[in-house]
Amino acid sequence: VQLVESGGGLVETGGSLRLSCAASGIVFSLYYMGWYRQTPGKQRELVAGFSSGDMTNYADSVKGRFTISRDNAKNTVYLQMNGLKPEDTAVYYCNARRVTYGINHWGKGTLVTVSS
């Protein structure tokens, strides 16, 4: 199983980035996909994710600014991030999970840095 994130980088406050996560080795359509982020000394937190019935969930801090989407034909999940703030600076991780089977896969992460 591989989850490979891309699209991170350095951006100014108010800017935009689109993260991508390409999955292989899984039946992509069966998995709840999500994005998490982590900063040094803090726990990894959910940013956005899919759940049952393709419902989407967002952290309160990103609602209205970030959008998660998926393309099952390309085995890829995206995170469109607009209106970026310095507090969005973190390593962003892609996650694939099947709750029923207790399966949880992680990518290696991509760094997003928002300059003030």
PyMOL CGO cylinders between C-alpha atoms (Angstrom):
from pymol import cmd
from pymol.cgo import CYLINDER

trace = [
    CYLINDER, 0.00, 0.00, 0.00, 1.31, 3.42, -0.92, 0.3, 1, 1, 1, 1, 1, 1,
    CYLINDER, 1.31, 3.42, -0.92, -0.13, 6.86, -0.32, 0.3, 1, 1, 1, 1, 1, 1,
    CYLINDER, -0.13, 6.86, -0.32, 1.99, 9.53, -1.95, 0.3, 1, 1, 1, 1, 1, 1,
    CYLINDER, 1.99, 9.53, -1.95, 1.27, 13.15, -1.16, 0.3, 1, 1, 1, 1, 1, 1,
    CYLINDER, 1.27, 13.15, -1.16, 2.32, 16.06, -3.34, 0.3, 1, 1, 1, 1, 1, 1,
    CYLINDER, 2.32, 16.06, -3.34, 1.60, 19.76, -3.75, 0.3, 1, 1, 1, 1, 1, 1,
    CYLINDER, 1.60, 19.76, -3.75, 3.02, 21.14, -0.55, 0.3, 1, 1, 1, 1, 1, 1,
    CYLINDER, 3.02, 21.14, -0.55, 5.32, 24.12, -0.47, 0.3, 1, 1, 1, 1, 1, 1,
    CYLINDER, 5.32, 24.12, -0.47, 5.80, 27.70, 0.63, 0.3, 1, 1, 1, 1, 1, 1,
    CYLINDER, 5.80, 27.70, 0.63, 3.00, 30.19, 0.10, 0.3, 1, 1, 1, 1, 1, 1,
    CYLINDER, 3.00, 30.19, 0.10, 2.17, 33.65, 1.38, 0.3, 1, 1, 1, 1, 1, 1,
    CYLINDER, 2.17, 33.65, 1.38, -0.75, 34.40, 3.66, 0.3, 1, 1, 1, 1, 1, 1,
    CYLINDER, -0.75, 34.40, 3.66, -3.96, 34.41, 1.66, 0.3, 1, 1, 1, 1, 1, 1,
    CYLINDER, -3.96, 34.41, 1.66, -2.55, 32.15, -1.00, 0.3, 1, 1, 1, 1, 1, 1,
    CYLINDER, -2.55, 32.15, -1.00, -3.73, 28.77, -2.23, 0.3, 1, 1, 1, 1, 1, 1,
    CYLINDER, -3.73, 28.77, -2.23, -2.34, 25.30, -2.62, 0.3, 1, 1, 1, 1, 1, 1,
    CYLINDER, -2.34, 25.30, -2.62, -3.79, 22.03, -3.82, 0.3, 1, 1, 1, 1, 1, 1,
    CYLINDER, -3.79, 22.03, -3.82, -2.54, 18.85, -2.24, 0.3, 1, 1, 1, 1, 1, 1,
    CYLINDER, -2.54, 18.85, -2.24, -2.87, 15.51, -3.98, 0.3, 1, 1, 1, 1, 1, 1,
    CYLINDER, -2.87, 15.51, -3.98, -2.61, 12.01, -2.62, 0.3, 1, 1, 1, 1, 1, 1,
    CYLINDER, -2.61, 12.01, -2.62, -2.20, 9.15, -5.07, 0.3, 1, 1, 1, 1, 1, 1,
    CYLINDER, -2.20, 9.15, -5.07, -3.08, 5.75, -3.66, 0.3, 1, 1, 1, 1, 1, 1,
    CYLINDER, -3.08, 5.75, -3.66, -1.94, 2.35, -4.84, 0.3, 1, 1, 1, 1, 1, 1,
    CYLINDER, -1.94, 2.35, -4.84, -2.33, -1.15, -3.50, 0.3, 1, 1, 1, 1, 1, 1,
    CYLINDER, -2.33, -1.15, -3.50, -5.86, -0.61, -2.22, 0.3, 1, 1, 1, 1, 1, 1,
    CYLINDER, -5.86, -0.61, -2.22, -9.36, -0.71, -3.64, 0.3, 1, 1, 1, 1, 1, 1,
    CYLINDER, -9.36, -0.71, -3.64, -9.58, 3.04, -3.41, 0.3, 1, 1, 1, 1, 1, 1,
    CYLINDER, -9.58, 3.04, -3.41, -13.35, 3.37, -3.64, 0.3, 1, 1, 1, 1, 1, 1,
    CYLINDER, -13.35, 3.37, -3.64, -13.80, 1.25, -0.50, 0.3, 1, 1, 1, 1, 1, 1,
    CYLINDER, -13.80, 1.25, -0.50, -11.76, 3.54, 1.70, 0.3, 1, 1, 1, 1, 1, 1,
    CYLINDER, -11.76, 3.54, 1.70, -12.64, 6.65, 3.64, 0.3, 1, 1, 1, 1, 1, 1,
    CYLINDER, -12.64, 6.65, 3.64, -9.95, 9.11, 2.60, 0.3, 1, 1, 1, 1, 1, 1,
    CYLINDER, -9.95, 9.11, 2.60, -8.83, 12.05, 4.64, 0.3, 1, 1, 1, 1, 1, 1,
    CYLINDER, -8.83, 12.05, 4.64, -6.22, 14.68, 5.30, 0.3, 1, 1, 1, 1, 1, 1,
    CYLINDER, -6.22, 14.68, 5.30, -4.58, 15.28, 8.64, 0.3, 1, 1, 1, 1, 1, 1,
    CYLINDER, -4.58, 15.28, 8.64, -1.91, 17.70, 9.74, 0.3, 1, 1, 1, 1, 1, 1,
    CYLINDER, -1.91, 17.70, 9.74, 0.67, 17.88, 12.47, 0.3, 1, 1, 1, 1, 1, 1,
    CYLINDER, 0.67, 17.88, 12.47, 3.00, 20.50, 13.89, 0.3, 1, 1, 1, 1, 1, 1,
    CYLINDER, 3.00, 20.50, 13.89, 5.93, 19.82, 16.23, 0.3, 1, 1, 1, 1, 1, 1,
    CYLINDER, 5.93, 19.82, 16.23, 4.82, 18.97, 19.74, 0.3, 1, 1, 1, 1, 1, 1,
    CYLINDER, 4.82, 18.97, 19.74, 1.17, 18.61, 18.81, 0.3, 1, 1, 1, 1, 1, 1,
    CYLINDER, 1.17, 18.61, 18.81, -1.06, 15.68, 18.03, 0.3, 1, 1, 1, 1, 1, 1,
    CYLINDER, -1.06, 15.68, 18.03, -2.02, 14.91, 14.48, 0.3, 1, 1, 1, 1, 1, 1,
    CYLINDER, -2.02, 14.91, 14.48, -5.42, 16.42, 13.77, 0.3, 1, 1, 1, 1, 1, 1,
    CYLINDER, -5.42, 16.42, 13.77, -8.09, 15.82, 11.18, 0.3, 1, 1, 1, 1, 1, 1,
    CYLINDER, -8.09, 15.82, 11.18, -8.29, 18.57, 8.58, 0.3, 1, 1, 1, 1, 1, 1,
    CYLINDER, -8.29, 18.57, 8.58, -10.86, 17.09, 6.23, 0.3, 1, 1, 1, 1, 1, 1,
    CYLINDER, -10.86, 17.09, 6.23, -12.19, 13.66, 5.45, 0.3, 1, 1, 1, 1, 1, 1,
    CYLINDER, -12.19, 13.66, 5.45, -14.82, 11.52, 3.85, 0.3, 1, 1, 1, 1, 1, 1,
    CYLINDER, -14.82, 11.52, 3.85, -17.14, 9.30, 5.81, 0.3, 1, 1, 1, 1, 1, 1,
    CYLINDER, -17.14, 9.30, 5.81, -20.21, 7.18, 5.19, 0.3, 1, 1, 1, 1, 1, 1,
    CYLINDER, -20.21, 7.18, 5.19, -22.19, 8.11, 2.10, 0.3, 1, 1, 1, 1, 1, 1,
    CYLINDER, -22.19, 8.11, 2.10, -19.38, 10.34, 0.86, 0.3, 1, 1, 1, 1, 1, 1,
    CYLINDER, -19.38, 10.34, 0.86, -20.15, 12.85, 3.54, 0.3, 1, 1, 1, 1, 1, 1,
    CYLINDER, -20.15, 12.85, 3.54, -17.34, 15.31, 4.21, 0.3, 1, 1, 1, 1, 1, 1,
    CYLINDER, -17.34, 15.31, 4.21, -16.08, 16.54, 7.55, 0.3, 1, 1, 1, 1, 1, 1,
    CYLINDER, -16.08, 16.54, 7.55, -13.88, 19.54, 8.20, 0.3, 1, 1, 1, 1, 1, 1,
    CYLINDER, -13.88, 19.54, 8.20, -12.03, 20.94, 11.15, 0.3, 1, 1, 1, 1, 1, 1,
    CYLINDER, -12.03, 20.94, 11.15, -13.72, 24.13, 12.30, 0.3, 1, 1, 1, 1, 1, 1,
    CYLINDER, -13.72, 24.13, 12.30, -10.53, 26.05, 11.62, 0.3, 1, 1, 1, 1, 1, 1,
    CYLINDER, -10.53, 26.05, 11.62, -10.62, 25.28, 7.89, 0.3, 1, 1, 1, 1, 1, 1,
    CYLINDER, -10.62, 25.28, 7.89, -14.34, 25.33, 7.11, 0.3, 1, 1, 1, 1, 1, 1,
    CYLINDER, -14.34, 25.33, 7.11, -15.08, 27.62, 4.21, 0.3, 1, 1, 1, 1, 1, 1,
    CYLINDER, -15.08, 27.62, 4.21, -11.43, 27.70, 3.13, 0.3, 1, 1, 1, 1, 1, 1,
    CYLINDER, -11.43, 27.70, 3.13, -10.49, 24.08, 2.40, 0.3, 1, 1, 1, 1, 1, 1,
    CYLINDER, -10.49, 24.08, 2.40, -12.26, 21.57, 0.16, 0.3, 1, 1, 1, 1, 1, 1,
    CYLINDER, -12.26, 21.57, 0.16, -11.63, 17.85, -0.01, 0.3, 1, 1, 1, 1, 1, 1,
    CYLINDER, -11.63, 17.85, -0.01, -12.47, 15.91, -3.14, 0.3, 1, 1, 1, 1, 1, 1,
    CYLINDER, -12.47, 15.91, -3.14, -11.69, 12.54, -4.62, 0.3, 1, 1, 1, 1, 1, 1,
    CYLINDER, -11.69, 12.54, -4.62, -11.40, 10.98, -8.05, 0.3, 1, 1, 1, 1, 1, 1,
    CYLINDER, -11.40, 10.98, -8.05, -11.98, 7.25, -7.77, 0.3, 1, 1, 1, 1, 1, 1,
    CYLINDER, -11.98, 7.25, -7.77, -10.95, 6.71, -11.38, 0.3, 1, 1, 1, 1, 1, 1,
    CYLINDER, -10.95, 6.71, -11.38, -7.52, 8.17, -10.59, 0.3, 1, 1, 1, 1, 1, 1,
    CYLINDER, -7.52, 8.17, -10.59, -7.23, 6.73, -7.07, 0.3, 1, 1, 1, 1, 1, 1,
    CYLINDER, -7.23, 6.73, -7.07, -6.52, 10.23, -5.87, 0.3, 1, 1, 1, 1, 1, 1,
    CYLINDER, -6.52, 10.23, -5.87, -7.81, 12.49, -3.13, 0.3, 1, 1, 1, 1, 1, 1,
    CYLINDER, -7.81, 12.49, -3.13, -7.27, 16.24, -3.16, 0.3, 1, 1, 1, 1, 1, 1,
    CYLINDER, -7.27, 16.24, -3.16, -7.26, 19.05, -0.68, 0.3, 1, 1, 1, 1, 1, 1,
    CYLINDER, -7.26, 19.05, -0.68, -7.84, 22.49, -2.10, 0.3, 1, 1, 1, 1, 1, 1,
    CYLINDER, -7.84, 22.49, -2.10, -6.62, 25.07, 0.39, 0.3, 1, 1, 1, 1, 1, 1,
    CYLINDER, -6.62, 25.07, 0.39, -7.58, 28.70, -0.08, 0.3, 1, 1, 1, 1, 1, 1,
    CYLINDER, -7.58, 28.70, -0.08, -7.10, 31.69, 2.15, 0.3, 1, 1, 1, 1, 1, 1,
    CYLINDER, -7.10, 31.69, 2.15, -4.10, 30.10, 3.81, 0.3, 1, 1, 1, 1, 1, 1,
    CYLINDER, -4.10, 30.10, 3.81, -2.98, 31.42, 7.18, 0.3, 1, 1, 1, 1, 1, 1,
    CYLINDER, -2.98, 31.42, 7.18, 0.32, 31.05, 9.04, 0.3, 1, 1, 1, 1, 1, 1,
    CYLINDER, 0.32, 31.05, 9.04, -1.45, 28.72, 11.50, 0.3, 1, 1, 1, 1, 1, 1,
    CYLINDER, -1.45, 28.72, 11.50, -2.08, 26.31, 8.62, 0.3, 1, 1, 1, 1, 1, 1,
    CYLINDER, -2.08, 26.31, 8.62, 1.66, 25.62, 8.51, 0.3, 1, 1, 1, 1, 1, 1,
    CYLINDER, 1.66, 25.62, 8.51, 2.13, 21.92, 9.16, 0.3, 1, 1, 1, 1, 1, 1,
    CYLINDER, 2.13, 21.92, 9.16, 3.01, 18.59, 7.65, 0.3, 1, 1, 1, 1, 1, 1,
    CYLINDER, 3.01, 18.59, 7.65, -0.10, 17.31, 5.90, 0.3, 1, 1, 1, 1, 1, 1,
    CYLINDER, -0.10, 17.31, 5.90, -0.73, 13.58, 5.81, 0.3, 1, 1, 1, 1, 1, 1,
    CYLINDER, -0.73, 13.58, 5.81, -3.01, 11.54, 3.62, 0.3, 1, 1, 1, 1, 1, 1,
    CYLINDER, -3.01, 11.54, 3.62, -5.03, 8.83, 5.36, 0.3, 1, 1, 1, 1, 1, 1,
    CYLINDER, -5.03, 8.83, 5.36, -6.96, 5.86, 4.04, 0.3, 1, 1, 1, 1, 1, 1,
    CYLINDER, -6.96, 5.86, 4.04, -9.11, 3.86, 6.42, 0.3, 1, 1, 1, 1, 1, 1,
    CYLINDER, -9.11, 3.86, 6.42, -11.66, 1.12, 6.56, 0.3, 1, 1, 1, 1, 1, 1,
    CYLINDER, -11.66, 1.12, 6.56, -13.28, 1.45, 9.94, 0.3, 1, 1, 1, 1, 1, 1,
    CYLINDER, -13.28, 1.45, 9.94, -15.05, -1.92, 9.87, 0.3, 1, 1, 1, 1, 1, 1,
    CYLINDER, -15.05, -1.92, 9.87, -11.77, -3.79, 9.46, 0.3, 1, 1, 1, 1, 1, 1,
    CYLINDER, -11.77, -3.79, 9.46, -9.60, -1.55, 11.61, 0.3, 1, 1, 1, 1, 1, 1,
    CYLINDER, -9.60, -1.55, 11.61, -7.41, -0.70, 8.63, 0.3, 1, 1, 1, 1, 1, 1,
    CYLINDER, -7.41, -0.70, 8.63, -5.53, 2.58, 8.65, 0.3, 1, 1, 1, 1, 1, 1,
    CYLINDER, -5.53, 2.58, 8.65, -2.86, 3.66, 6.14, 0.3, 1, 1, 1, 1, 1, 1,
    CYLINDER, -2.86, 3.66, 6.14, -0.78, 6.82, 6.14, 0.3, 1, 1, 1, 1, 1, 1,
    CYLINDER, -0.78, 6.82, 6.14, 1.33, 8.67, 3.66, 0.3, 1, 1, 1, 1, 1, 1,
    CYLINDER, 1.33, 8.67, 3.66, 4.70, 10.17, 4.54, 0.3, 1, 1, 1, 1, 1, 1,
    CYLINDER, 4.70, 10.17, 4.54, 3.42, 13.71, 4.51, 0.3, 1, 1, 1, 1, 1, 1,
    CYLINDER, 3.42, 13.71, 4.51, 4.00, 16.92, 2.63, 0.3, 1, 1, 1, 1, 1, 1,
    CYLINDER, 4.00, 16.92, 2.63, 5.08, 20.18, 4.24, 0.3, 1, 1, 1, 1, 1, 1,
    CYLINDER, 5.08, 20.18, 4.24, 2.97, 23.29, 3.87, 0.3, 1, 1, 1, 1, 1, 1,
    CYLINDER, 2.97, 23.29, 3.87, 4.51, 26.55, 5.03, 0.3, 1, 1, 1, 1, 1, 1,
    CYLINDER, 4.51, 26.55, 5.03, 2.50, 29.77, 5.06, 0.3, 1, 1, 1, 1, 1, 1,
    CYLINDER, 2.50, 29.77, 5.06, 4.55, 32.90, 5.49, 0.3, 1, 1, 1, 1, 1, 1,
    CYLINDER, 4.55, 32.90, 5.49, 3.15, 35.94, 7.28, 0.3, 1, 1, 1, 1, 1, 1,
]
cmd.load_cgo(trace, "trace")
